[in-house]
Amino acid sequence: MIDFDTYIKMGEPGGKERAEAWKTAIDIVATSQKGLSMTDM
């Protein structure tokens, strides 16, 4: 994981990178709501 200073220097991620990050986050929330762990997948 990058630190905040590195993030500021790099700037905002592009649209594709942002979309991939959102999809990952949504999948993690959906998995946790189903009571599964990542090792069950």
KEZADREN-938765 format. One record per residue (C-alpha): residue number from 1; residue in one letter; chain; x, y, z. Coordinates in Angstrom, 2 decimals. Example, Ala and Ser with C-alpha at 12.3 -4.5 7.8 and 13.67 -1.06 7.14 Angstrom:
<sites>
<site nuse="1" vexlum="A" ketor="A" xx="12.30" yy="-4.50" zz="7.80"/>
<site nuse="2" vexlum="S" ketor="A" xx="13.67" yy="-1.06" zz="7.14"/>
</sites>
This chain:
<sites>
<site nuse="1" vexlum="M" ketor="A" xx="0.00" yy="0.00" zz="0.00"/>
<site nuse="2" vexlum="I" ketor="A" xx="1.27" yy="3.47" zz="-0.82"/>
<site nuse="3" vexlum="D" ketor="A" xx="1.45" yy="6.24" zz="1.72"/>
<site nuse="4" vexlum="F" ketor="A" xx="-0.49" yy="9.48" zz="1.45"/>
<site nuse="5" vexlum="D" ketor="A" xx="2.47" yy="11.59" zz="0.25"/>
<site nuse="6" vexlum="T" ketor="A" xx="3.08" yy="9.19" zz="-2.64"/>
<site nuse="7" vexlum="Y" ketor="A" xx="-0.61" yy="9.28" zz="-3.50"/>
<site nuse="8" vexlum="I" ketor="A" xx="-0.58" yy="13.08" zz="-3.63"/>
<site nuse="9" vexlum="K" ketor="A" xx="2.48" yy="13.07" zz="-5.93"/>
<site nuse="10" vexlum="M" ketor="A" xx="0.91" yy="10.50" zz="-8.25"/>
<site nuse="11" vexlum="G" ketor="A" xx="-2.45" yy="12.25" zz="-8.46"/>
<site nuse="12" vexlum="E" ketor="A" xx="-5.85" yy="10.71" zz="-8.94"/>
<site nuse="13" vexlum="P" ketor="A" xx="-6.01" yy="7.30" zz="-10.60"/>
<site nuse="14" vexlum="G" ketor="A" xx="-7.42" yy="7.02" zz="-14.10"/>
<site nuse="15" vexlum="G" ketor="A" xx="-10.96" yy="5.88" zz="-14.84"/>
<site nuse="16" vexlum="K" ketor="A" xx="-10.07" yy="2.23" zz="-15.45"/>
<site nuse="17" vexlum="E" ketor="A" xx="-7.98" yy="1.95" zz="-12.28"/>
<site nuse="18" vexlum="R" ketor="A" xx="-10.72" yy="3.65" zz="-10.24"/>
<site nuse="19" vexlum="A" ketor="A" xx="-13.37" yy="1.30" zz="-11.67"/>
<site nuse="20" vexlum="E" ketor="A" xx="-11.27" yy="-1.76" zz="-10.80"/>
<site nuse="21" vexlum="A" ketor="A" xx="-10.79" yy="-0.48" zz="-7.25"/>
<site nuse="22" vexlum="W" ketor="A" xx="-14.55" yy="0.08" zz="-6.83"/>
<site nuse="23" vexlum="K" ketor="A" xx="-15.34" yy="-3.39" zz="-8.18"/>
<site nuse="24" vexlum="T" ketor="A" xx="-12.90" yy="-4.95" zz="-5.73"/>
<site nuse="25" vexlum="A" ketor="A" xx="-14.38" yy="-3.00" zz="-2.83"/>
<site nuse="26" vexlum="I" ketor="A" xx="-17.94" yy="-3.93" zz="-3.81"/>
<site nuse="27" vexlum="D" ketor="A" xx="-16.98" yy="-7.62" zz="-4.12"/>
<site nuse="28" vexlum="I" ketor="A" xx="-15.38" yy="-7.57" zz="-0.67"/>
<site nuse="29" vexlum="V" ketor="A" xx="-18.49" yy="-6.02" zz="0.90"/>
<site nuse="30" vexlum="A" ketor="A" xx="-20.76" yy="-8.52" zz="-0.87"/>
<site nuse="31" vexlum="T" ketor="A" xx="-18.59" yy="-11.39" zz="0.31"/>
<site nuse="32" vexlum="S" ketor="A" xx="-18.60" yy="-10.19" zz="3.91"/>
<site nuse="33" vexlum="Q" ketor="A" xx="-22.38" yy="-9.70" zz="3.85"/>
<site nuse="34" vexlum="K" ketor="A" xx="-22.83" yy="-13.30" zz="2.74"/>
<site nuse="35" vexlum="G" ketor="A" xx="-20.77" yy="-14.47" zz="5.70"/>
<site nuse="36" vexlum="L" ketor="A" xx="-18.03" yy="-15.90" zz="3.50"/>
<site nuse="37" vexlum="S" ketor="A" xx="-14.32" yy="-15.43" zz="3.88"/>
<site nuse="38" vexlum="M" ketor="A" xx="-11.97" yy="-14.88" zz="0.99"/>
<site nuse="39" vexlum="T" ketor="A" xx="-10.61" yy="-18.40" zz="1.52"/>
<site nuse="40" vexlum="D" ketor="A" xx="-14.07" yy="-19.84" zz="0.72"/>
<site nuse="41" vexlum="M" ketor="A" xx="-13.84" yy="-18.55" zz="-2.83"/>
</sites>
